Every structure is written in C-alpha cells, then in structure tokens.
Amino acid sequence: MGARLHSMGSISSRESDPVHRAPGESSMTENRPSKPQSGRQNLDPHLERYAARTAGMTASEIRALFAVASRPEVVSLAGGMPNLAALPLDTLSAQVAEIIAEDGLVALQYGSAHGVPVLREQICEIMALEGIKAHPDDVVVTVGSQMGLDMVTRLFCDPGDVVIAEGPSYVGALGSFAAYQAQVVHVAMDENGLVPELLREALVQTEKAGRRVKFLYTIPNFHNPAGVTLAVERRAEILEICREHGVLVVEDNPYGMLGFDGQTYPALRSTDPENVVYLGSFSKTFASGLRVGWVLAPHAVREKLVLAAESATLCPPTFNQMIVSRYLATHDWKGQIKKFRENYRERRDAMLSALDQYLPAGCSWTKPDGGFYVWVTVPEGVDTKAMLPRAVTARVAYASGTGFYADGFGSRQMRLSYCYPTPERIREGVRRLAAVLESEMDLARTFGNVATRQIQGPQNPSPDTV
Ligand SMILES: Cc1ncc(COP(=O)(O)O)c(C=O)c1O
C-alpha cells in the first residue's frame, strides 16, 4: 500500500482550519434543524420541535444504500454483516430450549444494568487472551458495543468537545459522536495504523485552538474500514501521548479475535488500565443478532456507565446474555472462531487476488490480515460517491469513502467488505467494479474530474423533506 491511507485527509493537510468541524456542526444554536427549503414540502409536522442535537443525525451513506444493494442481482461488497453460516444451529436451539426449561423465569425477567455476573466473569477470561487483567465488577454488559460507544460519548462529550478518531473511522462511532454534538478531528493512518506523530500534532493544534479533546477513539485491530492493524511498537507511544495530553483512550476491538493466522495483539487496555476504556462484542465472534457486547472501564467510569445504561435500557436482555454464557460454557467457542477465521480468510484471499487481477493501474488497496474490510484508493479524477449509482446499475455495490469521515474527505476511497458473499461472488463483484472504474477513469481523462459533472442517479433525500 505504501503511503498514508488518506494522504488527502491527514490533519496536516488542512492548512487553513486544521481542527475543523464536521458539516452541520458549526455551533449549538446554528444546529437547530432548518426549515425545508422553499419549493419543498415538509412532511414532518414535528420539525420545529426537535432538539438541536438531531441536526447531526442523518442516515449513514451505507444505510441509505442497503435497500438497493440487497437486491439479489447486486453483488454487495458494501455491508459488514458477519457470515454466520458456520454456526451450530442445532446445538444452539437445544441450548436455548434448555435455558427456558431450566431457568426460564430468570431468563425472561429483568436483570441488573451491570449484566449477568457469570457472563462478566467469562468476558474477563476472553479479554485475558489479549493480555487484559480485569475484574468482573469493571465489566458492563451492553446491547452490542454500539451501545457502549453511545454511553461513553454520552458520559464524556458536551456539545463542541473534540473526539480524535482515525481517518477513516467506523460509521457507527461517527454517528454517536454527531448525536452528542461532539466534533471529530481525524488523524491519518498508514499501513501500520494510527501515526503517532500525527496524533501528537493533532492534539497540540487542537489545544492551541482552545478546544477540549475528550478522548481518542481507536480501532487498533483489523480496522473498520481501513483493514490495517496498529503496529505493536506504536501502542506504548500512543498511550503515552494520550496520557501526556490528559486524553482518555477508547479502544474498540470487535475484530481482535479474527486474525487470519490466529494471531492476537496486546490490547491497549492491557498496559494502561487506568486510562483506557475497552469496548468488546460478541457480534463478530458469535452472533450479532443477540446484541451482546461489553465495556471494560476504570472503576469510577464504570459506576457512571452502569447509571447511564440503566437510564438507556434498564438492563441488557437477560435471555440473550444467558444464551451467550451457556454457549461459552458448553461449546468449543475457540474452535468456532477458528472456523469463522478460515471462512473470512478464504474470502479475503478471493478479494485480494481479484483486486490484483482486475483493478486498473493507479488503484491501491490495503492487505488486511484479519477482519472484514479492504480500503481502496482510486486514481485522481474518480469520485467514489458519484460513481456509486453507476456501480449499482452494473450490479455491484461498495461503501464510498466519504461515509467514513466526519468532514467530507474520502471521495477517492471506498470500503470493500469480503465477509459475507461467497468467493465466487466476490470475484464477480470485483470484476464488475473494475469495469465501472475503467469507464469512469476514461471519462475523467476525456472530460476532467467526474465530481464536477452533473450526476444523474439516486439521491438520498433528507428524511424531513421531499
Ligand atoms: C469498529 C466497530 N465497532 C463497533 C461495532 C458495533 O458492533 P456491535 O454489533 O457489537 O454493536 C462495529 C460493527 O460493525 C464495528 O465495526
């Protein structure tokens, strides 16, 4: 891959306003949802009533795409759905029946906001595989790690506070930050993950501008969407920089057990338990639909998290936690993860060899050694968001890069997911994508930058207007 992942998006490349705001986040009062433009009919009679924070809530580009991309004739390299085909459904259905028969009145009852105690102990055993020593009291079970992200942001961010995040970053995290009116400053990665010098520079510049950074949000392993992993040698330095600047680290690690060679990396939390909040999930290693994740936090933070969780959901679903717990206790879950890894590895191989074979010269991409995603950079003059309707017409879908930035960068990037389709579909999808790219590059050579031409195709109307 070579150079930085988003040479166009590094903090140092934004000369005029290095600590810039995300679109629509200029100030609290300016953030109130605006009246529909003249000529457009307002279908929502409540428009004037919404809280200012709703201005940051827009459907992600990826969500908007799902409806079209899920048609069977389209090869979707867009979504990040785990491939659950290898799950032992017969065993699971027997276990679920046993839970109801043996312990139904507990399973179907409210529980504690903190989570089922035995599951919290099992979660500590899982985290020990990444070098984390944790006490079950400091684990809070959540409705997926997405809820953990939301709660951590709720606890720490006032409107206008800054969150530092890799550029690109996970769409769901950007959604939570926007919902709490936090402003994101992206820091570039290279093939070894977040670049420590750029992190330091971003922190210095943000502080100089008089703005408060609340935390660094990072996905160190098998990054979504970039597909890269933070080099082990960089981890201590990143922790030290954050400590120096008094900034908390939020480590999001849903893919950590999905290294294709069975490798795991030492969690950031393992060496700095007092300054790292760790987010974990069973979505990629077991079953995403059960919506069971967790947060491991320093003791004082944990107490606040339990209160926040209580006010959000009262408690995570007891039944689902018991399903996860029984599965961990009675099934060879490590063997199951190995099966998942082999499945994803086969798909990753299909994706990389198809990219090598079909993609036109001038494109580059990351080479993930775990997880679900490849991050592709296309030649100058091609705009991946503008190209998407034409790709869907050619029956292939991807996630355009701009969705992974809070600030409009990423127009020359796209995320390709290999987790779900079969290897044959992946190859076919990349072949179709390559043909679209070729013709786009042809047009760009003939007429100039594609982004400046009028684009015909599906638009995403705001939910408030038609
Ligand atoms: C980096 C990252 N964090 C968090 C999540 C949310 O996971 P969960 O299903 O546990 O809410 C995802 C889901 O794709 C993810 O990729």
The ligand as an SDF file (V2000), in Angstrom:
LIG
                    3D

 16 16  0  0  0  0  0  0  0  0999 V2000
  -15.4750   -0.9510   14.7280 C   0  0  0  0  0  0  0  0  0  0  0  0
  -16.8400   -1.3520   15.1680 C   0  0  0  0  0  0  0  0  0  0  0  0
  -17.2490   -1.0270   16.3910 N   0  0  0  0  0  0  0  0  0  0  0  0
  -18.4640   -1.3530   16.8430 C   0  0  0  0  0  0  0  0  0  0  0  0
  -19.3400   -2.0510   16.0400 C   0  0  0  0  0  0  0  0  0  0  0  0
  -20.7160   -2.3600   16.5850 C   0  0  0  0  0  0  0  0  0  0  0  0
  -20.7770   -3.6950   16.9440 O   0  0  0  0  0  0  0  0  0  0  0  0
  -21.9530   -4.3140   17.8130 P   0  0  0  0  0  0  0  0  0  0  0  0
  -22.6670   -5.2500   16.9210 O   0  0  0  0  0  0  0  0  0  0  0  0
  -21.2610   -5.0010   18.9420 O   0  0  0  0  0  0  0  0  0  0  0  0
  -22.8200   -3.2000   18.2920 O   0  0  0  0  0  0  0  0  0  0  0  0
  -18.9630   -2.4150   14.7410 C   0  0  0  0  0  0  0  0  0  0  0  0
  -19.9070   -3.1130   13.8630 C   0  0  0  0  0  0  0  0  0  0  0  0
  -19.7100   -3.3130   12.6990 O   0  0  0  0  0  0  0  0  0  0  0  0
  -17.6680   -2.0740   14.3050 C   0  0  0  0  0  0  0  0  0  0  0  0
  -17.2360   -2.3960   13.0900 O   0  0  0  0  0  0  0  0  0  0  0  0
  1  2  1  0
  2  3  1  0
  2 15  2  0
  3  4  2  0
  4  5  1  0
  5  6  1  0
  5 12  2  0
  6  7  1  0
  7  8  1  0
  8  9  2  0
  8 10  1  0
  8 11  1  0
 12 13  1  0
 12 15  1  0
 13 14  2  0
 15 16  1  0
M  END
$$$$
